[in-house]
Every structure is written in C-alpha cells, then in structure tokens.
Amino acid sequence: MSAAAPAIEVRDLHKSYGEYEAVRGIDITVERGEVFGLLGPNGAGKTTTVEILEGYRERTSGEVSVLGHDPAERSIELRRRIGIVLQSGGIYGHITPREALRHWASFYPHPRDVEEVLALAGLMEKADVASRKLSGGQLRRLDFALALVGDAELIFLDEPTTGFDPAARHAAWETVSSLRDLGKTILLTTHYLDEAQELADRVAIVKDGRVLAIGPPRELGAGAASYRVSYRDASGRLIERETEDPTTLLHQLTGEALQSGERLKELSVGRPTLEDVYLELTADA
Amino acid sequence: MPDALTLTWRQYRLERRMFWRNPSAAFFNFLLPLLFLGFFGAILHGKQADLDRLVPGIAGMSVMATTFTALAYNIVFLRESGVLKRIRGTPLPTISYFGGVAANAVTNAGLQIAIIIVAGRVFFGIGWPVHWGELVVFVTCGVVCFAALGVAFAHVIPNFESTPAYVNAVFLPVIFVSGVFYDIKNVPTFLRTVAEALPLKPLIDGLSGAMVTGVGLSANLDALAVIGLWGAFGLYFAVRGFSWEQSRT
C-alpha cells in the first residue's frame, strides 16, 4: 500500500434496514491529511455511513476501504489506527478523565502522552474529578481526548459539536484544526453549515442516502452559475437580480444610476454561498 | 505492544477499582448476602441443623448475586449508556474485555465464599470445609454457569430502568425455591422438582457436601451435570445474543 493511497474509499455503498434503505449508493474518497465533511439533514444516512466505516455496521453492498482495510473485518490492526468520537458514547462514571485516558492509552502500541492529551482537550482542571460529575461539554471533551490518546491516523467525528454553546463549539473547532495541523485525516459529519465551511477541506452534501454534491465548500458555492446583485432603489426597496454576467449588469446599473443621480444604496455582488447550495439541494421537492 | 493478557489484567484492575467506588453495587452484590447470613444466623442461633443448611445456602446465593445479578446489571447499564459501543471501537480485544469483567465477578464470588467459610467456622459451629477439592469444583462451575446466564439474561432486558424488575423476577424466586432459607424437604414435590431442575439447588447441594455433610463429589455428579447444562445454555446465548449497543427503536 503506497503512502498516497486514499485514507477512505467508498464505492456504491448501500445499506438497508429491512425495507428501509438508509444509504442508496454513496461514493466518496477521502485523501490522507484531508478534513472531509459529510453534511446533511438528520436522517440523511450520515451516521449509518460513518458507522459502516468504523466497523459498527455491516454494509448491504458496495466496496469500502479504510486505511487499506475492510472495516467489516473488524481487525485490531485497523482499530489501532483510527479514533472514534461517537454521537453518544458513554464513559464509566466512577473513574476520572486521567484514569480513563491512562486505561485507553494502554490499548495502543504508540499512545500519546496522557497529560498532553488532557491539556489539548482542556481537561486539566477536571483531570481528577469522577466522570459522572462532569458537565455535558466536559464529557464531550473527554470523548475527543479518548479518541486522540491512541495517536490515530484517521479520526471519525460524528456530529462533534451538537448541543454545544458557541464558546464550546469554537474550542472544538480549534481542536479539530490542531489535528489537521498534525496531519491527521478527519471524517466528520455535521448538520451545521458553518461547521462544514469552517473545518472541512471538502464537503459531500448528503440527503436520502445519496451524495448530491461534493467539493471544497467555496467551490460548491461558486459552482452554481449565477451571481446575485442587490441594492436599494430610490424608494428604499431592496432589489435582487440574478445574473451569469455580473460585469455587464453592474456596468448597466451604475451607468443608469449615475445618469439619474441615484445612489444604489447597499449595492452588493454575491456568489451563492454553501448555504444557498445546501438549501437548494436539500429542499424537499 | 500491549498483548491480550496484559490488557485483561488492566481491565480487571479497572473493574476492581470501579467496583469499590460504586457503593450501591458494592452493597447489593457484596454485602447483602453477608447481611442475610448475619440475620438468619442470629435467628437460627443454637439450631445447628438449620445453620448447617443456611451457610451453604448463603454461599450458593452469593455465587448467584456476584455473577448472575451483578453481570446482568452491569452489561445492561454499559450497553444502554454507550460504554460498550465505545469500547468496541477501540483495539481492546473482546476476550480481554470479558476476561477482565469475568475475573472481577469471580474475585467477588471467591471473597464472599472465603468470608462465609470463616464466619461458618467462627460463629455458626461449622468446621472447615470437609472437601476442599469439591468446594473448588462447585464454586468454579457455579461461577461460570451463573456468569454466563447473567450475560445471556442481559440480552432479554430492554432498558436500564427495567433491570431491577427483570433481575429480581428471576433472582428472588430462585433463591426462595432453592431452599436458601428453609428446609426444602418441607416444600411440595412439584416445587422441589422445579428447584432440582434449576442451577442454584444443585450448586447448594454440592457446596453443602463440600462444606458440611461430607457427601463427596462422586455422589453429587448429577448436580454437577445440571449446572453444566445450564452453563452450556448460558454460554451459547451469552455469545450468540450479545449486543454491544442500545437497540435502535
């Protein structure tokens, strides 16, 4: 296996629960060192996809490779190289974060220093407090810490900041950024657009078990053909116009305005954002 | 490189530490049988025949409480709270995890049996066990059997809130019908037949032979066979039906 092989390759993945098809043909490739986001509404099939990659669920059909392994085989060798932050994973209530991290570290051949991980996760002050006494945000930081202590190459983050307050979200984002700087590959799921935009190098927009669009967050927005030009006319009404040729439209608008002495208040030219693309793609037909 | 044996030891150490930090578990799984021994021992004071029956009965009950009851509770709690799922995502070998958990239950069973033997000698006029070998055989088989049944039974319990109801619906009838607190000769025949078919009564028979009456292993082979059958049944369903996560409903 060459170093350039992708961290994750998924081809035509399907997963059915009885009659219900949760995943209906997903293709994604995650390169090494990349932060890849699966973005979509609840029930889109994000968690099912990630749990297949983590080895928790067996796929119905399709090809899946994670660091060169088939995760369905559940090899210990693969689990030594991945870190998992579950959407809701419990932790023993009667041991402290430091004890939990020491125990978890012993599972791995080359664990990170426990004190360093406590500091990275912002848990130094709570290191010796029983886990059952930690707040929700502190427990989530412990989730991160437990996923990092094995010094995994590939980290799965399933909705890592759901239920966080804004300060905690930014702290979590910083942790993810620092992991990227360490060269880790990260697959994260989220239903927050700003999170995908902030963290992900590339995003796949998922709905009803299919990938609707894939690419860097900025290009996903720019990929759409039209630009939006808006301004307020003399009566203060907000005018919005869509165009594929903003230069010509602006020339025309500003020319007319100069002639008539109008000001074109709040004139702006915008590309469609990821949000526009997302809302358009995931809107119920 | 962490090997499976080292990791089993580490898991065992963690389980021990957590056990003593959880007062309610320590009470129900550890102190309760000893309290029963104290109460009933005081009530039956001076009636040696009754005491001779009580002590092995409590020993059998202890084996069931420390393995069946404790494991059913623990497995359901860890499953419902997501701890098992998290552990499944780590490189901790499954065998090391269960090895550590089982060794913890075995330690509790062993400690209780030791305390009961000493109490029997000091307070209840019962000498040291007659057949140590037989004692070891029955305790070992009883522990394996009830531990497997506890793990298998966890699969039947749908959520943590209902665990006490499920566990006690089995535990209490079994200890009453198996003659822990009274002479089983006084109960109706059909109940006695039921008791003989369940694993606790045969375990108590074996423990009684080893600790008090001196009835040897060769005379208790049918009891051992019943425990073995239940153990095989428990092991099959413990492995087959094991669930690492909350069912998605």
Interface residues (C-beta under 8 A of the other chain):
Chain A: E54 G55 Y56 I76 R79 R80 I82 I84 L86 S88 G89 G90 I91 Y92 H94 I95 E99 H103 W104 S106 F107 Y108 P109 A130 L146 G150
Chain B: M1 P2 T6 L7 R10 L14 R17 M18 R21 N22 L78 S81 G82 V83 K85 R86 R88 G89 T90 P91 L92 P93 E245
